[in-house]
Amino acid sequence: CPLHGPIWRENIGWFLEKYKRWSTYTPEAWTAAIFCGSIYGHTENACEILASRLAEKGVRHVRIFDVSHTDVSEQVSAAFQCSHLVFASATYNAGIFPCMETLLLELKAHSLKNRTIGLLDNGTWAATAGNQMRTVLESMQNMTILEPVIHIKSALTEAQLPELDALADAVAASL
């Protein structure tokens, strides 16, 4: 019986399966969630292209979250549900975009583990968000960070599309 709430008399197997997944940090869906921290829309554009490339490679149910406009609790829930997570952040005052940093620290506080990660950063003068996101993620258990890490200077260029394709290939191949 739970400590509070209803006593379940039916579908006990369903609840036990959920508890087993949640307690072992096993993803519920083998798909990708993309978390985007964009200031002027350039990082968001790269995320939309990445999501499109993933869909072209057969990855189903890819979701994009704008970290500035989506409640962090919804993002944490998606991170627990999905096997693959992509964090894309603009560099802000030589650090991680604040809403993205909040999300990463929430995931760390919730002890998220056992995920495959893609990284994309954007910065014109000093693109440091990628390395700082990597540092937070590497402090968590069993987080596999895929290569390549994408570095954008202000806006994605035509010449960088193969890099984005390579990240999409890496995500799709690891599913």
N, CA, C and O atoms as a DFTB+ gen file, in Angstrom:
700 C
 N C O
     1  1       0.845      -1.193       0.000
     2  2       0.000       0.000       0.000
     3  2       0.883       1.247       0.000
     4  3       1.903       1.275       0.689
     5  1       0.520       2.249      -0.738
     6  2       1.309       3.483      -0.721
     7  2       1.122       4.213       0.615
     8  3       0.198       3.924       1.375
     9  1       2.000       5.140       0.873
    10  2       1.910       5.917       2.112
    11  2       0.665       6.793       2.147
    12  3       0.120       7.070       3.215
    13  1       0.224       7.224       0.980
    14  2      -0.969       8.074       0.904
    15  2      -1.637       7.825      -0.439
    16  3      -1.030       7.248      -1.342
    17  1      -2.853       8.248      -0.568
    18  2      -3.561       8.083      -1.832
    19  2      -4.328       6.778      -1.870
    20  3      -4.524       6.123      -0.846
    21  1      -4.759       6.410      -3.065
    22  2      -5.618       5.229      -3.204
    23  2      -4.843       3.927      -3.013
    24  3      -3.618       3.895      -3.131
    25  1      -5.565       2.873      -2.720
    26  2      -5.009       1.527      -2.673
    27  2      -5.369       0.871      -4.002
    28  3      -6.544       0.763      -4.352
    29  1      -4.361       0.440      -4.728
    30  2      -4.583      -0.138      -6.045
    31  2      -4.988      -1.590      -5.910
    32  3      -4.294      -2.379      -5.269
    33  1      -6.108      -1.941      -6.512
    34  2      -6.592      -3.317      -6.468
    35  2      -6.570      -3.980      -7.841
    36  3      -6.779      -5.188      -7.946
    37  1      -6.325      -3.221      -8.869
    38  2      -6.299      -3.732     -10.244
    39  2      -5.048      -3.234     -10.948
    40  3      -4.450      -2.232     -10.555
    41  1      -4.673      -3.938     -11.976
    42  2      -3.525      -3.557     -12.808
    43  2      -2.235      -3.403     -12.009
    44  3      -1.425      -2.526     -12.306
    45  1      -2.042      -4.232     -11.018
    46  2      -0.865      -4.136     -10.156
    47  2       0.413      -4.298     -10.978
    48  3       1.409      -3.627     -10.710
    49  1       0.393      -5.178     -11.968
    50  2       1.579      -5.392     -12.811
    51  2       2.016      -4.124     -13.524
    52  3       3.213      -3.868     -13.652
    53  1       1.063      -3.329     -13.989
    54  2       1.372      -2.069     -14.673
    55  2       2.115      -1.136     -13.726
    56  3       3.115      -0.524     -14.101
    57  1       1.617      -1.032     -12.488
    58  2       2.242      -0.143     -11.514
    59  2       3.626      -0.649     -11.112
    60  3       4.554       0.141     -10.938
    61  1       3.762      -1.963     -10.967
    62  2       5.062      -2.511     -10.604
    63  2       6.086      -2.290     -11.720
    64  3       7.254      -2.011     -11.450
    65  1       5.642      -2.415     -12.977
    66  2       6.536      -2.152     -14.109
    67  2       6.994      -0.691     -14.117
    68  3       8.171      -0.402     -14.334
    69  1       6.060       0.218     -13.879
    70  2       6.419       1.640     -13.810
    71  2       7.426       1.881     -12.681
    72  3       8.429       2.570     -12.868
    73  1       7.148       1.309     -11.518
    74  2       8.043       1.498     -10.385
    75  2       9.433       0.945     -10.705
    76  3      10.438       1.571     -10.368
    77  1       9.498      -0.220     -11.350
    78  2      10.787      -0.808     -11.709
    79  2      11.553       0.111     -12.650
    80  3      12.746       0.342     -12.451
    81  1      10.880       0.644     -13.681
    82  2      11.538       1.562     -14.621
    83  2      12.032       2.813     -13.902
    84  3      13.189       3.211     -14.040
    85  1      11.134       3.422     -13.134
    86  2      11.492       4.686     -12.486
    87  2      12.601       4.502     -11.461
    88  3      13.484       5.354     -11.355
    89  1      12.575       3.423     -10.715
    90  2      13.579       3.226      -9.666
    91  2      14.943       2.855     -10.233
    92  3      15.957       3.025      -9.556
    93  1      14.985       2.347     -11.468
    94  2      16.256       1.994     -12.094
    95  2      16.685       3.024     -13.139
    96  3      17.698       2.839     -13.813
    97  1      15.923       4.102     -13.273
    98  2      16.222       5.175     -14.226
    99  2      16.263       4.646     -15.664
   100  3      17.061       5.106     -16.482
   101  1      15.409       3.693     -15.955
   102  2      15.306       3.139     -17.301
   103  2      14.334       3.999     -18.098
   104  3      13.219       4.251     -17.640
   105  1      14.735       4.452     -19.277
   106  2      13.829       5.285     -20.082
   107  2      12.551       4.523     -20.454
   108  3      12.561       3.300     -20.596
   109  1      11.481       5.254     -20.603
   110  2      10.218       4.662     -21.036
   111  2      10.111       4.644     -22.551
   112  3       9.367       3.836     -23.107
   113  1      10.839       5.516     -23.223
   114  2      10.755       5.616     -24.682
   115  2      12.151       5.742     -25.272
   116  3      12.979       6.510     -24.780
   117  1      12.403       4.982     -26.326
   118  2      13.684       5.057     -27.024
   119  2      13.536       6.076     -28.140
   120  3      13.324       5.740     -29.305
   121  1      13.655       7.331     -27.737
   122  2      13.545       8.464     -28.644
   123  2      14.367       9.609     -28.087
   124  3      15.064       9.449     -27.085
   125  1      14.290      10.753     -28.724
   126  2      15.097      11.905     -28.316
   127  2      14.223      13.081     -27.910
   128  3      13.175      13.343     -28.501
   129  1      14.684      13.772     -26.895
   130  2      14.125      15.069     -26.517
   131  2      15.240      16.092     -26.710
   132  3      16.381      15.869     -26.304
   133  1      14.899      17.203     -27.327
   134  2      15.868      18.272     -27.588
   135  2      15.485      19.460     -26.715
   136  3      14.364      19.964     -26.788
   137  1      16.425      19.899     -25.894
   138  2      16.196      21.030     -24.998
   139  2      16.991      22.210     -25.542
   140  3      18.212      22.137     -25.680
   141  1      16.292      23.292     -25.846
   142  2      16.880      24.405     -26.574
   143  2      16.846      25.697     -25.760
   144  3      15.788      26.135     -25.308
   145  1      18.016      26.294     -25.582
   146  2      18.135      27.599     -24.949
   147  2      18.647      28.589     -25.977
   148  3      19.854      28.692     -26.199
   149  1      17.746      29.308     -26.596
   150  2      18.089      30.204     -27.702
   151  2      17.769      31.646     -27.322
   152  3      16.749      31.916     -26.689
   153  1      18.628      32.553     -27.704
   154  2      18.407      33.964     -27.399
   155  2      17.795      34.688     -28.588
   156  3      16.777      35.365     -28.449
   157  1      18.415      34.547     -29.764
   158  2      17.950      35.262     -30.955
   159  2      17.305      34.352     -31.992
   160  3      16.949      34.811     -33.077
   161  1      17.149      33.075     -31.676
   162  2      16.493      32.150     -32.581
   163  2      17.439      31.284     -33.400
   164  3      16.985      30.349     -34.060
   165  1      18.738      31.564     -33.380
   166  2      19.677      30.790     -34.188
   167  2      19.882      29.381     -33.625
   168  3      19.961      28.417     -34.387
   169  1      19.966      29.256     -32.318
   170  2      20.104      27.936     -31.697
   171  2      18.825      27.141     -31.912
   172  3      18.870      25.940     -32.182
   173  1      17.696      27.805     -31.794
   174  2      16.405      27.153     -32.037
   175  2      16.327      26.628     -33.468
   176  3      15.839      25.520     -33.691
   177  1      16.794      27.396     -34.425
   178  2      16.811      26.970     -35.823
   179  2      17.626      25.692     -35.979
   180  3      17.194      24.762     -36.660
   181  1      18.789      25.639     -35.361
   182  2      19.630      24.437     -35.438
   183  2      18.908      23.236     -34.824
   184  3      19.009      22.121     -35.335
   185  1      18.183      23.466     -33.734
   186  2      17.431      22.383     -33.083
   187  2      16.312      21.867     -33.984
   188  3      16.067      20.662     -34.047
   189  1      15.644      22.763     -34.668
   190  2      14.569      22.348     -35.575
   191  2      15.122      21.537     -36.745
   192  3      14.510      20.558     -37.172
   193  1      16.278      21.947     -37.262
   194  2      16.911      21.191     -38.347
   195  2      17.339      19.817     -37.833
   196  3      17.150      18.812     -38.519
   197  1      17.913      19.768     -36.631
   198  2      18.327      18.491     -36.044
   199  2      17.118      17.568     -35.865
   200  3      17.190      16.382     -36.189
   201  1      16.024      18.101     -35.359
   202  2      14.816      17.285     -35.175
   203  2      14.327      16.742     -36.513
   204  3      13.904      15.589     -36.601
   205  1      14.382      17.563     -37.548
   206  2      13.984      17.136     -38.885
   207  2      14.888      16.021     -39.390
   208  3      14.411      15.038     -39.957
   209  1      16.194      16.171     -39.184
   210  2      17.152      15.147     -39.621
   211  2      16.922      13.835     -38.859
   212  3      17.023      12.753     -39.437
   213  1      16.615      13.938     -37.573
   214  2      16.332      12.730     -36.791
   215  2      15.087      12.019     -37.329
   216  3      15.070      10.795     -37.464
   217  1      14.062      12.791     -37.629
   218  2      12.836      12.207     -38.183
   219  2      13.121      11.527     -39.518
   220  3      12.592      10.449     -39.791
   221  1      13.950      12.148     -40.346
   222  2      14.325      11.554     -41.636
   223  2      15.053      10.228     -41.452
   224  3      14.986       9.354     -42.317
   225  1      15.747      10.079     -40.328
   226  2      16.500       8.854     -40.043
   227  2      15.648       7.829     -39.304
   228  3      16.149       6.786     -38.883
   229  1      14.354       8.126     -39.147
   230  2      13.435       7.163     -38.548
   231  2      13.237       7.285     -37.055
   232  3      12.567       6.442     -36.459
   233  1      13.798       8.310     -36.428
   234  2      13.588       8.504     -34.994
   235  2      12.192       9.097     -34.810
   236  3      11.888      10.173     -35.325
   237  1      11.364       8.390     -34.080
   238  2       9.969       8.815     -33.922
   239  2       9.764       9.563     -32.612
   240  3      10.482       9.355     -31.634
   241  1       8.778      10.425     -32.620
   242  2       8.312      11.143     -31.425
   243  2       9.382      12.063     -30.823
   244  3       9.457      12.208     -29.603
   245  1      10.201      12.677     -31.666
   246  2      11.198      13.639     -31.194
   247  2      10.453      14.874     -30.707
   248  3       9.550      15.370     -31.380
   249  1      10.838      15.367     -29.533
   250  2      10.205      16.565     -28.974
   251  2      11.257      17.638     -28.767
   252  3      12.383      17.349     -28.361
   253  1      10.881      18.889     -29.050
   254  2      11.753      20.035     -28.798
   255  2      11.138      20.850     -27.670
   256  3       9.943      21.144     -27.682
   257  1      11.961      21.209     -26.701
   258  2      11.525      22.042     -25.587
   259  2      12.287      23.358     -25.604
   260  3      13.518      23.363     -25.631
   261  1      11.576      24.458     -25.590
   262  2      12.179      25.780     -25.428
   263  2      12.329      25.984     -23.926
   264  3      11.337      26.171     -23.221
   265  1      13.562      25.947     -23.437
   266  2      13.768      25.999     -21.991
   267  2      13.315      27.315     -21.372
   268  3      13.118      27.395     -20.159
   269  1      13.149      28.350     -22.198
   270  2      12.694      29.641     -21.684
   271  2      11.188      29.693     -21.472
   272  3      10.696      30.506     -20.690
   273  1      10.454      28.822     -22.168
   274  2       8.995      28.920     -22.138
   275  2       8.283      27.661     -21.667
   276  3       7.055      27.636     -21.597
   277  1       9.025      26.631     -21.347
   278  2       8.420      25.389     -20.880
   279  2       8.783      25.200     -19.423
   280  3       9.947      25.330     -19.046
   281  1       7.797      24.894     -18.606
   282  2       8.057      24.707     -17.178
   283  2       9.108      23.615     -16.990
   284  3       9.073      22.580     -17.656
   285  1      10.031      23.858     -16.083
   286  2      11.136      22.923     -15.874
   287  2      10.631      21.551     -15.436
   288  3      11.276      20.544     -15.728
   289  1       9.497      21.486     -14.744
   290  2       8.980      20.183     -14.323
   291  2       8.585      19.331     -15.527
   292  3       8.768      18.114     -15.504
   293  1       8.052      19.946     -16.567
   294  2       7.702      19.220     -17.789
   295  2       8.963      18.717     -18.490
   296  3       8.979      17.617     -19.041
   297  1      10.010      19.525     -18.463
   298  2      11.274      19.128     -19.084
   299  2      11.935      17.982     -18.315
   300  3      12.466      17.053     -18.923
   301  1      11.905      18.042     -16.999
   302  2      12.477      16.972     -16.185
   303  2      11.727      15.671     -16.458
   304  3      12.343      14.613     -16.591
   305  1      10.412      15.747     -16.541
   306  2       9.608      14.568     -16.851
   307  2      10.008      13.963     -18.187
   308  3      10.169      12.747     -18.289
   309  1      10.169      14.788     -19.207
   310  2      10.564      14.299     -20.533
   311  2      11.955      13.679     -20.490
   312  3      12.201      12.667     -21.147
   313  1      12.859      14.267     -19.731
   314  2      14.213      13.723     -19.631
   315  2      14.204      12.339     -18.992
   316  3      14.999      11.477     -19.366
   317  1      13.321      12.126     -18.044
   318  2      13.204      10.807     -17.431
   319  2      12.552       9.806     -18.383
   320  3      12.836       8.611     -18.311
   321  1      11.689      10.278     -19.263
   322  2      10.985       9.386     -20.185
   323  2      11.851       8.967     -21.368
   324  3      11.762       7.824     -21.816
   325  1      12.689       9.870     -21.882
   326  2      13.414       9.636     -23.138
   327  2      14.813       9.074     -22.903
   328  3      15.478       9.401     -21.920
   329  1      15.237       8.225     -23.827
   330  2      16.555       7.593     -23.731
   331  2      17.685       8.513     -24.179
   332  3      18.813       8.395     -23.699
   333  1      17.385       9.427     -25.096
   334  2      18.399      10.297     -25.686
   335  2      17.990      11.755     -25.484
   336  3      16.847      12.138     -25.731
   337  1      18.944      12.547     -25.033
   338  2      18.686      13.951     -24.747
   339  2      19.717      14.803     -25.474
   340  3      20.910      14.501     -25.457
   341  1      19.249      15.862     -26.108
   342  2      20.160      16.815     -26.745
   343  2      19.977      18.147     -26.035
   344  3      18.860      18.647     -25.903
   345  1      21.077      18.710     -25.583
   346  2      21.060      20.011     -24.926
   347  2      21.747      21.008     -25.851
   348  3      22.913      20.840     -26.210
   349  1      21.011      22.042     -26.230
   350  2      21.519      23.060     -27.148
   351  2      21.374      24.412     -26.463
   352  3      20.262      24.848     -26.164
   353  1      22.491      25.069     -26.218
   354  2      22.439      26.311     -25.455
   355  2      23.322      27.388     -26.062
   356  3      24.439      27.132     -26.513
   357  1      22.792      28.585     -26.057
   358  2      23.607      29.750     -26.357
   359  2      24.501      30.022     -25.148
   360  3      24.149      29.712     -24.010
   361  1      25.658      30.604     -25.423
   362  2      26.522      31.057     -24.338
   363  2      25.994      32.405     -23.872
   364  3      25.687      33.277     -24.685
   365  1      25.892      32.568     -22.566
   366  2      25.322      33.778     -21.986
   367  2      26.266      34.270     -20.896
   368  3      26.459      33.584     -19.892
   369  1      26.851      35.439     -21.077
   370  2      27.817      35.987     -20.111
   371  2      28.893      34.958     -19.755
   372  3      29.209      34.752     -18.584
   373  1      29.446      34.320     -20.784
   374  2      30.509      33.317     -20.662
   375  2      30.059      32.064     -19.916
   376  3      30.894      31.301     -19.432
   377  1      28.758      31.845     -19.820
   378  2      28.246      30.659     -19.145
   379  2      27.110      30.037     -19.933
   380  3      26.870      30.379     -21.090
   381  1      26.429      29.134     -19.292
   382  2      25.274      28.466     -19.886
   383  2      24.078      29.412     -19.804
   384  3      23.901      30.100     -18.799
   385  1      23.264      29.451     -20.843
   386  2      22.025      30.229     -20.822
   387  2      21.270      29.870     -19.544
   388  3      21.060      28.685     -19.284
   389  1      20.849      30.863     -18.725
   390  2      20.316      30.588     -17.384
   391  2      19.196      29.538     -17.312
   392  3      19.202      28.708     -16.402
   393  1      18.255      29.554     -18.230
   394  2      17.168      28.558     -18.186
   395  2      17.698      27.156     -18.443
   396  3      17.199      26.193     -17.860
   397  1      18.693      27.026     -19.299
   398  2      19.308      25.726     -19.553
   399  2      20.088      25.257     -18.339
   400  3      20.046      24.082     -17.977
   401  1      20.795      26.180     -17.716
   402  2      21.543      25.829     -16.509
   403  2      20.597      25.337     -15.418
   404  3      20.898      24.371     -14.715
   405  1      19.460      26.000     -15.280
   406  2      18.461      25.566     -14.295
   407  2      18.012      24.143     -14.588
   408  3      17.935      23.316     -13.680
   409  1      17.714      23.852     -15.854
   410  2      17.298      22.498     -16.223
   411  2      18.373      21.474     -15.880
   412  3      18.076      20.445     -15.275
   413  1      19.610      21.746     -16.260
   414  2      20.692      20.796     -15.985
   415  2      20.876      20.561     -14.487
   416  3      21.099      19.432     -14.051
   417  1      20.782      21.621     -13.715
   418  2      20.939      21.466     -12.264
   419  2      19.760      20.718     -11.648
   420  3      19.938      19.980     -10.679
   421  1      18.563      20.897     -12.195
   422  2      17.399      20.124     -11.737
   423  2      17.578      18.641     -12.055
   424  3      17.273      17.785     -11.225
   425  1      18.073      18.338     -13.254
   426  2      18.301      16.944     -13.627
   427  2      19.355      16.311     -12.721
   428  3      19.228      15.157     -12.313
   429  1      20.389      17.080     -12.415
   430  2      21.428      16.582     -11.510
   431  2      20.856      16.375     -10.099
   432  3      21.161      15.375      -9.448
   433  1      20.041      17.304      -9.634
   434  2      19.429      17.184      -8.299
   435  2      18.494      15.969      -8.219
   436  3      18.332      15.368      -7.157
   437  1      17.881      15.619      -9.361
   438  2      16.992      14.453      -9.410
   439  2      17.760      13.164      -9.720
   440  3      17.160      12.103      -9.889
   441  1      19.072      13.266      -9.791
   442  2      19.958      12.114     -10.024
   443  2      19.667      11.364     -11.320
   444  3      19.794      10.141     -11.372
   445  1      19.280      12.090     -12.362
   446  2      19.061      11.439     -13.654
   447  2      20.340      10.734     -14.076
   448  3      21.437      11.261     -13.891
   449  1      20.198       9.551     -14.639
   450  2      21.358       8.789     -15.107
   451  2      20.932       7.868     -16.240
   452  3      19.753       7.781     -16.582
   453  1      21.910       7.186     -16.812
   454  2      21.669       6.188     -17.855
   455  2      21.046       6.788     -19.111
   456  3      20.071       6.250     -19.636
   457  1      21.594       7.885     -19.591
   458  2      21.083       8.518     -20.801
   459  2      22.214       8.745     -21.795
   460  3      23.387       8.798     -21.426
   461  1      21.835       8.876     -23.062
   462  2      22.767       9.209     -24.131
   463  2      22.522      10.666     -24.492
   464  3      21.380      11.087     -24.678
   465  1      23.603      11.432     -24.589
   466  2      23.517      12.887     -24.674
   467  2      24.155      13.421     -25.954
   468  3      25.215      12.956     -26.372
   469  1      23.498      14.399     -26.567
   470  2      24.076      15.190     -27.638
   471  2      24.208      16.622     -27.156
   472  3      23.377      17.104     -26.385
   473  1      25.249      17.301     -27.606
   474  2      25.483      18.681     -27.175
   475  2      25.666      19.602     -28.381
   476  3      26.275      19.237     -29.386
   477  1      25.122      20.795     -28.244
   478  2      25.269      21.853     -29.242
   479  2      25.390      23.159     -28.476
   480  3      24.580      23.443     -27.593
   481  1      26.404      23.957     -28.809
   482  2      26.501      25.276     -28.179
   483  2      26.626      26.353     -29.245
   484  3      26.985      26.090     -30.393
   485  1      26.320      27.564     -28.828
   486  2      26.327      28.704     -29.734
   487  2      26.964      29.876     -29.012
   488  3      26.574      30.219     -27.896
   489  1      27.930      30.475     -29.646
   490  2      28.565      31.646     -29.063
   491  2      29.459      32.308     -30.085
   492  3      30.221      31.636     -30.781
   493  1      29.372      33.608     -30.179
   494  2      30.142      34.323     -31.181
   495  2      31.584      34.536     -30.734
   496  3      32.513      34.233     -31.484
   497  1      31.782      35.050     -29.529
   498  2      33.140      35.368     -29.079
   499  2      33.763      34.232     -28.291
   500  3      34.915      33.865     -28.522
   501  1      33.018      33.691     -27.383
   502  2      33.566      32.630     -26.531
   503  2      32.473      31.599     -26.285
   504  3      31.701      31.711     -25.332
   505  1      32.417      30.619     -27.134
   506  2      31.389      29.582     -27.000
   507  2      31.798      28.617     -25.890
   508  3      32.481      27.623     -26.137
   509  1      31.374      28.922     -24.678
   510  2      31.774      28.122     -23.520
   511  2      30.652      27.248     -22.968
   512  3      30.902      26.392     -22.120
   513  1      29.434      27.448     -23.430
   514  2      28.291      26.716     -22.874
   515  2      28.445      25.209     -23.049
   516  3      28.094      24.446     -22.149
   517  1      28.964      24.772     -24.188
   518  2      29.108      23.340     -24.445
   519  2      29.992      22.652     -23.428
   520  3      29.625      21.610     -22.886
   521  1      31.154      23.225     -23.165
   522  2      32.068      22.633     -22.175
   523  2      31.470      22.652     -20.781
   524  3      31.653      21.708     -20.013
   525  1      30.757      23.716     -20.448
   526  2      30.159      23.800     -19.123
   527  2      28.996      22.816     -18.971
   528  3      28.811      22.230     -17.904
   529  1      28.208      22.635     -20.051
   530  2      27.140      21.630     -19.993
   531  2      27.750      20.238     -19.842
   532  3      27.261      19.417     -19.066
   533  1      28.821      19.984     -20.591
   534  2      29.506      18.688     -20.500
   535  2      29.961      18.424     -19.063
   536  3      29.811      17.310     -18.560
   537  1      30.511      19.433     -18.409
   538  2      30.995      19.278     -17.039
   539  2      29.857      18.862     -16.106
   540  3      30.026      17.960     -15.285
   541  1      28.708      19.512     -16.227
   542  2      27.560      19.153     -15.382
   543  2      27.120      17.726     -15.681
   544  3      26.896      16.939     -14.761
   545  1      26.996      17.390     -16.952
   546  2      26.512      16.063     -17.343
   547  2      27.489      14.959     -16.964
   548  3      27.069      13.873     -16.564
   549  1      28.786      15.220     -17.085
   550  2      29.783      14.213     -16.717
   551  2      29.822      13.965     -15.206
   552  3      30.342      12.943     -14.758
   553  1      29.279      14.891     -14.429
   554  2      29.223      14.679     -12.977
   555  2      28.053      13.768     -12.586
   556  3      27.913      13.392     -11.422
   557  1      27.221      13.421     -13.563
   558  2      26.077      12.544     -13.334
   559  2      26.466      11.121     -13.753
   560  3      27.412      10.931     -14.517
   561  1      25.735      10.132     -13.251
   562  2      26.103       8.743     -13.484
   563  2      25.661       8.213     -14.843
   564  3      24.528       8.422     -15.277
   565  1      26.580       7.528     -15.494
   566  2      26.318       6.781     -16.728
   567  2      25.657       7.633     -17.810
   568  3      24.642       7.248     -18.389
   569  1      26.246       8.783     -18.068
   570  2      25.796       9.653     -19.153
   571  2      26.807       9.526     -20.290
   572  3      27.976       9.878     -20.133
   573  1      26.353       9.027     -21.427
   574  2      27.203       8.846     -22.597
   575  2      27.052      10.058     -23.499
   576  3      25.967      10.311     -24.024
   577  1      28.123      10.804     -23.681
   578  2      28.073      12.002     -24.512
   579  2      28.568      11.655     -25.915
   580  3      29.698      11.206     -26.106
   581  1      27.696      11.876     -26.874
   582  2      27.989      11.553     -28.268
   583  2      28.886      12.603     -28.909
   584  3      28.902      13.768     -28.512
   585  1      29.622      12.157     -29.902
   586  2      30.384      13.058     -30.767
   587  2      29.698      13.060     -32.122
   588  3      29.141      12.035     -32.514
   589  1      29.714      14.151     -32.841
   590  2      30.425      15.385     -32.513
   591  2      29.586      16.296     -31.612
   592  3      28.356      16.233     -31.604
   593  1      30.285      17.136     -30.861
   594  2      29.641      18.252     -30.186
   595  2      29.627      19.384     -31.203
   596  3      30.659      19.696     -31.796
   597  1      28.483      19.995     -31.408
   598  2      28.337      21.025     -32.432
   599  2      28.594      22.398     -31.815
   600  3      28.036      22.736     -30.771
   601  1      29.443      23.178     -32.472
   602  2      29.752      24.543     -32.035
   603  2      29.312      25.501     -33.141
   604  3      29.810      25.435     -34.265
   605  1      28.387      26.382     -32.816
   606  2      27.882      27.357     -33.786
   607  2      28.392      28.736     -33.392
   608  3      28.422      29.082     -32.211
   609  1      28.790      29.515     -34.382
   610  2      29.145      30.916     -34.148
   611  2      27.996      31.764     -34.655
   612  3      27.906      32.049     -35.850
   613  1      27.132      32.162     -33.765
   614  2      25.978      33.005     -34.042
   615  2      24.870      32.254     -34.768
   616  3      23.822      31.998     -34.175
   617  1      25.067      31.895     -36.032
   618  2      24.028      31.206     -36.794
   619  2      24.635      30.012     -37.521
   620  3      25.783      30.052     -37.962
   621  1      23.847      28.957     -37.637
   622  2      24.267      27.764     -38.351
   623  2      24.544      28.123     -39.813
   624  3      23.743      28.805     -40.452
   625  1      25.669      27.665     -40.330
   626  2      25.999      27.922     -41.725
   627  2      25.744      26.658     -42.548
   628  3      25.621      25.556     -42.012
   629  1      25.670      26.850     -43.847
   630  2      25.499      25.724     -44.774
   631  2      26.630      24.709     -44.587
   632  3      26.407      23.501     -44.662
   633  1      27.840      25.209     -44.344
   634  2      29.001      24.338     -44.184
   635  2      28.910      23.475     -42.923
   636  3      29.585      22.450     -42.829
   637  1      28.081      23.879     -41.952
   638  2      27.948      23.109     -40.705
   639  2      26.854      22.049     -40.756
   640  3      26.722      21.248     -39.831
   641  1      26.080      22.040     -41.817
   642  2      25.009      21.038     -41.926
   643  2      25.532      19.606     -41.853
   644  3      24.872      18.760     -41.249
   645  1      26.692      19.296     -42.443
   646  2      27.208      17.928     -42.275
   647  2      27.501      17.566     -40.811
   648  3      27.343      16.411     -40.416
   649  1      27.927      18.548     -40.010
   650  2      28.149      18.289     -38.586
   651  2      26.828      17.941     -37.895
   652  3      26.763      17.019     -37.082
   653  1      25.779      18.695     -38.232
   654  2      24.455      18.426     -37.668
   655  2      23.972      17.049     -38.109
   656  3      23.384      16.310     -37.319
   657  1      24.219      16.706     -39.367
   658  2      23.872      15.373     -39.862
   659  2      24.640      14.282     -39.090
   660  3      24.092      13.225     -38.778
   661  1      25.895      14.559     -38.797
   662  2      26.713      13.581     -38.063
   663  2      26.162      13.364     -36.655
   664  3      26.157      12.241     -36.151
   665  1      25.698      14.444     -36.021
   666  2      25.095      14.283     -34.694
   667  2      23.788      13.496     -34.811
   668  3      23.520      12.618     -33.991
   669  1      22.983      13.802     -35.814
   670  2      21.744      13.054     -36.030
   671  2      22.049      11.586     -36.288
   672  3      21.339      10.714     -35.787
   673  1      23.097      11.296     -37.065
   674  2      23.505       9.915     -37.323
   675  2      23.900       9.227     -36.016
   676  3      23.520       8.081     -35.776
   677  1      24.661       9.927     -35.173
   678  2      25.121       9.345     -33.914
   679  2      23.934       9.040     -32.988
   680  3      23.893       7.987     -32.351
   681  1      22.979       9.961     -32.920
   682  2      21.795       9.725     -32.079
   683  2      21.008       8.540     -32.625
   684  3      20.655       7.631     -31.875
   685  1      20.732       8.546     -33.923
   686  2      19.936       7.474     -34.535
   687  2      20.637       6.121     -34.388
   688  3      19.990       5.118     -34.085
   689  1      21.932       6.089     -34.599
   690  2      22.677       4.828     -34.510
   691  2      22.692       4.262     -33.088
   692  3      22.725       3.046     -32.900
   693  1      22.668       5.143     -32.098
   694  2      22.732       4.664     -30.710
   695  2      21.371       4.262     -30.160
   696  3      21.280       3.725     -29.056
   697  1      20.315       4.517     -30.922
   698  2      18.988       4.078     -30.494
   699  2      18.854       2.585     -30.731
   700  3      17.809       2.005     -30.439
